[in-house]
Amino acid sequence: MFRRLFLTLLILVIIIAGSGSVVLAEENEIEIAFIRATGEPYYQFGSQAAEAAAKKLGVKMVVYTSNFDSAQELANVQDAIARGCDGILIYAVSLSSERAAVDTASKAKVPIFIQGGYHSDILPLSAGFMDNSLKEFSKPLGIWMAENLEKGKVAVIEGALGRGDAEAYTEGFKEGLSQNPNLEIVTTITAEWNRQKAYEAATNIITAHPDIVGLFVQNEDMTVGVASALERLGKLEQVTIVSQNGAPYGLDLIREGKLQYTNANPPSIASVMALRILLGVVKGEIEPGHFYWAPTQLISKENLDVTYRWDASEEEIEQWLDLPLPEPVIPPPIL
């Protein structure tokens, strides 16, 4: 850290003497580590957008992948600290690994900003958190279905149970759907975030309830399997589907009329905003330890052209750098 500070000051002196840009020289010395939980598309698109933003901001970025391995994640944090990174942006593998990462970075006095996996008791040790409210994320989908279907049977295809997120999504959706008492949830089946299992779940639902009118599928990867099953069974026109993510293949489903409504949680703009907040903390311009809601966007066929895409172009990312930063949530949620 002292070596980095010395080099920064030295370059500043040289550039000031040469009447160059002081701001650019200072930012060029900042290096951020982006640690992602896996190399899956969600995390890939997040890190790619952050890398593109970092380049435009004149900031160096090194990307690590933890492969859903807590030990690897901690090793990545330790390596980032050892190489002198000025800040760490992380999608943690789990809550326990997240605590270890925050403790390690905090002891080394390296600001660490966490995306997802929010827990209020480690917020004060962090540079900040950005996350969604799971129930509030799925609730608008239930409201939309309540407003757009007159009556009939509805089913839910959930992700893997036990971690709490699938259960919370179902709870939020039910709360929204309750606005129309003529819609009845007749079954809830888990497909464990698996496309093939979702295909089989949809087939079973149609067999048991051939007059079903609505499906809430908890992510778009499973929705690909569900749409295939409904198409094979000749039920695609009969069943209205709502889902979550806003992934490129989800937007394709909306474009093709196979998915009617989704709530997007684009990792691209979220990572760009998280990076900007972390840089503010590193520079002393933003107070650390705050919680921020992650950007979300409700998408139908009507607004497909104005979505925050996962695979955002460099021009789109450049525009996001001019958007206002999200406001910290005060007081933060208690979880």
PABALO-759053 format. One line per 3 residues: for each residue y, x, z of C-alpha. Coordinates in steps of 0.05 Angstrom, whole numbers. Last residue first. Layout:
BEGIN
Y,X,Z ~ ...
***
This chain:
BEGIN
-187,-631,166 ~ -116,-646,187 ~ -70,-655,126
-7,-613,126 ~ 56,-636,162 ~ 91,-624,116
59,-620,48 ~ 89,-561,10 ~ 128,-581,-53
95,-567,-119 ~ 132,-514,-161 ~ 182,-541,-212
160,-530,-284 ~ 186,-469,-321 ~ 121,-429,-316
84,-490,-340 ~ 120,-483,-408 ~ 92,-413,-416
23,-441,-402 ~ 32,-492,-457 ~ 53,-438,-507
-6,-394,-487 ~ -52,-452,-504 ~ -87,-493,-450
-162,-496,-449 ~ -165,-539,-385 ~ -114,-584,-417
-55,-613,-378 ~ -54,-677,-419 ~ 3,-701,-463
-36,-718,-527 ~ -91,-757,-492 ~ -39,-805,-464
-61,-872,-493 ~ -135,-856,-498 ~ -138,-853,-422
-120,-799,-373 ~ -99,-799,-300 ~ -71,-730,-282
-80,-685,-222 ~ -41,-625,-198 ~ -68,-596,-132
-33,-619,-69 ~ -1,-562,-31 ~ -14,-536,40
31,-483,72 ~ 14,-419,108 ~ 63,-371,75
138,-381,68 ~ 161,-369,-3 ~ 210,-315,-27
178,-257,10 ~ 156,-224,-54 ~ 82,-232,-38
95,-305,-16 ~ 131,-321,-81 ~ 75,-287,-120
25,-332,-83 ~ 66,-393,-103 ~ 67,-373,-176
-7,-358,-176 ~ -23,-425,-145 ~ 19,-460,-198
-18,-423,-254 ~ -85,-436,-221 ~ -71,-511,-216
-46,-512,-288 ~ -112,-486,-313 ~ -160,-515,-262
-145,-585,-289 ~ -161,-639,-239 ~ -165,-698,-286
-176,-770,-266 ~ -214,-806,-321 ~ -211,-870,-361
-247,-904,-419 ~ -306,-858,-435 ~ -346,-869,-499
-286,-886,-543 ~ -293,-823,-585 ~ -226,-795,-561
-246,-811,-489 ~ -312,-773,-499 ~ -275,-714,-530
-229,-713,-469 ~ -290,-707,-425 ~ -317,-650,-469
-251,-612,-458 ~ -253,-625,-383 ~ -208,-679,-354
-247,-677,-288 ~ -268,-747,-264 ~ -302,-810,-291
-293,-882,-312 ~ -342,-919,-357 ~ -338,-990,-385
-406,-1017,-406 ~ -418,-1068,-461 ~ -398,-1025,-521
-443,-968,-500 ~ -502,-1013,-486 ~ -545,-1001,-549
-599,-967,-508 ~ -591,-900,-545 ~ -516,-904,-537
-522,-920,-464 ~ -567,-860,-453 ~ -521,-813,-492
-460,-839,-454 ~ -496,-825,-388 ~ -514,-754,-408
-442,-738,-428 ~ -419,-773,-365 ~ -458,-724,-323
-414,-668,-350 ~ -355,-714,-341 ~ -360,-719,-266
-370,-773,-214 ~ -396,-827,-260 ~ -366,-895,-243
-401,-947,-286 ~ -380,-1018,-306 ~ -407,-1080,-341
-481,-1084,-319 ~ -518,-1140,-353 ~ -583,-1101,-363
-588,-1088,-287 ~ -655,-1057,-270 ~ -668,-1027,-339
-595,-1010,-348 ~ -594,-974,-281 ~ -657,-935,-296
-630,-911,-363 ~ -564,-891,-330 ~ -602,-851,-277
-644,-816,-330 ~ -583,-794,-369 ~ -550,-773,-303
-612,-732,-287 ~ -604,-697,-354 ~ -530,-682,-342
-538,-656,-272 ~ -483,-663,-219 ~ -538,-684,-169
-556,-748,-207 ~ -548,-792,-145 ~ -555,-867,-152
-510,-923,-125 ~ -530,-995,-140 ~ -503,-1066,-146
-429,-1053,-137 ~ -398,-1122,-146 ~ -335,-1141,-184
-307,-1211,-173 ~ -271,-1188,-109 ~ -222,-1147,-150
-180,-1103,-104 ~ -246,-1077,-75 ~ -251,-1030,-135
-200,-983,-104 ~ -237,-978,-37 ~ -303,-971,-73
-276,-913,-114 ~ -251,-878,-52 ~ -317,-885,-16
-356,-861,-76 ~ -312,-800,-83 ~ -320,-785,-8
-396,-787,-13 ~ -396,-741,-72 ~ -350,-692,-35
-387,-691,31 ~ -433,-632,20 ~ -496,-674,33
-503,-712,-33 ~ -505,-681,-102 ~ -463,-718,-153
-460,-794,-156 ~ -475,-846,-209 ~ -441,-911,-186
-458,-980,-211 ~ -416,-1043,-227 ~ -438,-1115,-238
-392,-1169,-263 ~ -321,-1196,-264 ~ -254,-1190,-300
-254,-1116,-316 ~ -188,-1080,-328 ~ -152,-1087,-262
-211,-1073,-217 ~ -232,-1017,-264 ~ -163,-985,-257
-164,-994,-181 ~ -233,-961,-176 ~ -209,-903,-218
-145,-899,-177 ~ -189,-888,-114 ~ -226,-828,-140
-173,-775,-124 ~ -150,-810,-61 ~ -219,-804,-31
-225,-731,-49 ~ -155,-711,-27 ~ -143,-652,-73
-132,-579,-58 ~ -82,-521,-57 ~ -80,-476,4
-29,-424,26 ~ -15,-351,40 ~ -70,-358,92
-76,-345,166 ~ -39,-410,184 ~ -85,-451,139
-148,-428,174 ~ -151,-488,222 ~ -131,-538,168
-192,-532,124 ~ -185,-537,49 ~ -244,-521,5
-203,-520,-59 ~ -157,-464,-83 ~ -143,-410,-31
-83,-363,-28 ~ -93,-295,5 ~ -36,-251,27
-59,-179,42 ~ -44,-159,114 ~ -110,-121,119
-130,-163,179 ~ -109,-226,141 ~ -150,-206,80
-213,-198,122 ~ -202,-261,163 ~ -186,-302,100
-248,-278,64 ~ -293,-290,125 ~ -265,-360,133
-276,-374,59 ~ -348,-350,65 ~ -360,-403,119
-325,-457,78 ~ -364,-441,16 ~ -361,-402,-49
-286,-392,-47 ~ -239,-403,-105 ~ -191,-346,-91
-123,-318,-107 ~ -112,-250,-73 ~ -47,-213,-63
-17,-143,-68 ~ -80,-110,-93 ~ -88,-40,-66
-155,-20,-95 ~ -186,-25,-25 ~ -160,-96,-15
-190,-120,-80 ~ -255,-85,-63 ~ -258,-119,5
-246,-187,-26 ~ -299,-175,-78 ~ -349,-151,-25
-334,-216,13 ~ -350,-256,-49 ~ -413,-217,-63
-438,-231,7 ~ -422,-305,-1 ~ -459,-311,-67
-440,-368,-113 ~ -437,-317,-170 ~ -377,-283,-137
-337,-268,-200 ~ -278,-220,-198 ~ -215,-220,-241
-161,-166,-239 ~ -89,-186,-252 ~ -27,-145,-266
40,-181,-264 ~ 93,-181,-318 ~ 105,-256,-312
78,-269,-382 ~ 16,-228,-366 ~ 6,-265,-300
10,-332,-336 ~ -44,-312,-386 ~ -88,-285,-329
-77,-349,-289 ~ -97,-392,-350 ~ -160,-350,-360
-177,-353,-286 ~ -174,-428,-284 ~ -211,-438,-350
-267,-393,-325 ~ -270,-428,-258 ~ -281,-497,-289
-325,-468,-344 ~ -376,-436,-297 ~ -368,-361,-283
-377,-372,-209 ~ -337,-375,-144 ~ -275,-343,-175
-235,-285,-145 ~ -168,-272,-178 ~ -139,-207,-152
-64,-197,-160 ~ -27,-133,-177 ~ 48,-125,-169
78,-61,-197 ~ 101,-93,-262 ~ 140,-144,-221
187,-89,-194 ~ 199,-59,-263 ~ 214,-127,-293
265,-143,-239 ~ 301,-77,-244 ~ 313,-82,-319
340,-17,-346 ~ 407,17,-332 ~ 375,86,-337
391,104,-266 ~ 368,36,-244 ~ 304,49,-283
290,115,-249 ~ 306,89,-180 ~ 263,28,-191
206,71,-215 ~ 209,113,-151 ~ 214,51,-108
152,22,-140 ~ 115,87,-135 ~ 131,92,-61
111,20,-49 ~ 45,30,-85 ~ 30,93,-45
48,57,18 ~ 0,0,0
***
